[in-house]
């Protein structure tokens, strides 16, 4: 993931998370809490974690962090 070095809160990473969320919407429209839950599953489930981390070490952990930033930003916008 080329944007990873820029940090979870970077515009580039947040754009990637937005694209991922839109992709999920084709199948299911999660609440913000469910979106974080899905990222937590990617991070906590050994199989998911292994697959993500094959792409880039610690990617599952980074994605969880980025999703939490995304949800925080969305929540602030709604206030």
C-alpha positions in Angstrom: 0.0 0.0 0.0 1.8 3.0 -1.3 0.0 5.5 1.0 0.8 3.7 4.2 4.0 5.6 5.0 1.9 8.8 5.0 -0.1 7.7 8.0 -3.6 6.5 8.8 -5.0 10.0 8.9 -3.5 11.1 5.6 -5.8 12.2 2.8 -4.5 9.4 0.6 -5.2 6.7 3.1 -8.6 8.1 4.0 -9.4 8.1 0.3 -8.6 4.4 0.2 -10.8 3.8 3.2 -13.6 5.7 1.5 -13.2 3.6 -1.6 -13.3 0.4 0.5 -16.4 1.6 2.3 -18.1 2.3 -1.0 -17.2 -1.1 -2.3 -18.8 -2.7 0.8 -22.0 -0.8 0.0 -22.5 -3.0 -3.0 -23.1 -5.9 -0.7 -24.1 -4.4 2.6 -24.4 -0.9 4.1 -22.8 -1.1 7.6 -23.2 1.4 10.3 -20.1 3.2 11.4 -19.8 0.9 14.4 -20.1 -2.2 12.1 -17.4 -0.7 9.8 -15.1 -0.5 12.8 -16.1 -4.0 13.8 -15.3 -5.4 10.3 -11.8 -3.8 10.5 -11.4 -5.2 14.0 -12.2 -8.7 12.6 -9.6 -8.2 9.9 -7.1 -7.4 12.6 -8.1 -10.0 15.2 -9.0 -13.0 13.2 -5.9 -15.0 12.4 -6.9 -15.9 8.9 -7.9 -12.4 7.9 -4.8 -11.0 9.6 -2.5 -13.4 7.8 -4.0 -12.5 4.4 -3.7 -8.8 5.0 -0.2 -9.0 6.4 0.9 -11.0 3.3 0.2 -7.8 1.3 2.1 -5.6 3.8 3.4 -6.3 7.3 1.0 -4.9 9.9 -1.6 -3.9 7.3 -4.5 -5.3 9.3 -3.5 -3.2 12.3 -2.9 -0.1 10.1 -6.3 -0.6 8.4 -8.0 -0.7 11.8 -6.3 2.5 12.8 -7.3 4.1 9.5 -10.9 3.0 9.8 -11.1 4.5 13.3 -9.8 7.8 11.9 -12.4 7.6 9.1 -15.3 7.0 11.5 -14.1 9.8 13.8 -14.0 12.2 10.9 -17.5 11.2 9.7 -18.8 11.5 13.2 -17.4 15.0 13.5 -18.9 16.0 10.2 -22.3 14.9 11.3 -22.3 17.0 14.5 
